[in-house]
Amino acid sequence: MEKTTKALILSNHQIDDLLLYSLETAFDFDVTIVRNWDQLIDNLVEEQYSLVVCNFANDEKLFMLAREYFLTVDRNYLLVFIHPSPSDTAENNDIHYVPIDKLPLSLNKLIIYFFKRDDDSKVFGYSKIMVKTLMRFTELPFPVFLKLNSRYLKVLSVGDVFYTSDVDKYSQKGIERLYINKAVGNWVLVEIHRRMKYILNNPDQQISVPPPPEDFDGNITDQMLKTAEDDGEFETSATTTTAPVTEDTVEETEQRLNVPSSPPLLQENAGNVFILEETHVVEIKNYLKNIVHVVKKNPEISKLLKMLKISRDSSDYYFSHIGTLINISIAIAMNLEWRTEKTIEKLVYACYFHDVGLSEKPELAKIKNEEDMVLQNISDEEIQLIHDHPSKAATLIKNIKEFPEDVYVIVEQHHELPDGTGFPRGLNSNRITPMATVFIVAHDLVDYLIDFQDWDIQTYLQERESIFTGSNFRKVLLSLKNIKISANDLIVQDSQKT
């Protein structure tokens, strides 16, 4: 059969984009995809195709209709049916059957039998990938390019995270496809093949694909095919990488979110540890349990959490900072009688993700203000990154609909100060929201505790009275006066009891 370039796919299934990716990576087909039977017939009448692929998934009625139709018409193209149970169908009249869970390599092997390829075309140059397909990966296992006339401009790197907002950005510009290196594309085809059963069984879960080994030359070897066919090997690795959502115990929830019931020591020999009354601890544990399920079910929130690369080492700044920030901000909210689930939820999300804009250089999270920037002697680029990170984080959060309402506002304002000397917008006290006010003071107190081993809450309050001015800030400082220090512990009392 002489090779031509047009291919037609009939599919209205969750793996549509992977079918396109397979044909556009491994072959030079100009692929058209249609969603229903009438569109398929119209295209067959209007165009000449060399390959027609029909993915019936679980639509048995459409499968029977198509088989009856194609058995009665003259065809000059390769016809492939993708069917859940091809073993129940007999090869007849040149209709070829491929099991859906054996995609994409079983389909490619069949096509190769009929269509010759120039060997160089397999591994050199670039191949197309649909923009929405990039959402399937927890992190990109390849660089991604935008084609500008005859040039290819790299727009994404290995390890980058791709968001729904990125899909929307390219869609608004009319861009449906980007480009990847063809050799790397072949590697990803094998990895997708190994994960196909998992993809079918977990349509809302993303997959983690490692970059190709350095010695990979772009060719899919017999050994790679054999490994890819080993379903048992993948089932183990897949469930380890992105397991379906299961019910966590409270202890597992705390472990996952790095927030124990008593926060970690702020420094070695830091002295007192900030704790909450047991009734508050139980409430927080329940809130965290709900939140962790939302995080696990939402791939974009999981991506943000992964970007932070938080270490559970108690000496890690992020770990100490976030764990204690959650504890203190919630304690303040409860003393202010802001104890609804929505309030606590917003604060926990803000605590975790407020510095995601610094994921490129997490060490800069320790820098609090302009004075620190001068003392640390950081570069102009780093100064700009610090100034921009609240807005950058807020934009990421705002574009994920599953985040609680207004979390992005807290995040964007977390470095503002009541006298207007903060950043990024230089807001004064009457323009900073009450929730952001709680967060700003809690954030400042955490840094104070970390900076001063022999800290004292009364000294802190005295020093901050001239800084945190305005009615909302004064209310927060007043709530901190309800904190009482015992010999060993710092205990937040319920405001009703003081």
Secondary structure, DSSP 8 states (H G I E B T S, - for coil): ----SEEEEE--STTHHHHHHHHHHHS--EEEEESSHHHHHHHHHHS--SEEEEE-TT-HHHHHHHHHHHTTS---SEEEEEES-GGGS--BTTEEEEEGGGTTHHHHHHHHHHS---HHHHHSSEEEEEGGGGGGBSS-SS-EEEEETTEEEEEE-TT----HHHHHHHHHTT--EEEEEHHHHHHHHHHHHHTHHHHHH-TT--B------TT--S---HHHHHHHH-HHHHHHHHHHHS-------HHHHHHHHT--SS---SSTT---EEEE-HHHHHHHHHHHHHHHHHHHH-HHHHHHHHHH-----TT-HHHHHHHHHHHHHHHHHHHTT---HHHHHHHHHHHHHTTGGGTT-GGGGG--SHHHHHHHT--HHHHHHHHHHHHHHHHHHHT-TTS-TTHHHHHHTTT--TBS--SSS--BGGGS-HHHHHHHHHHHHHHHHHH-TT--HHHHHHHHTTTS-SHHHHHHHHHHTTEEE-SSEEEE--GGG-
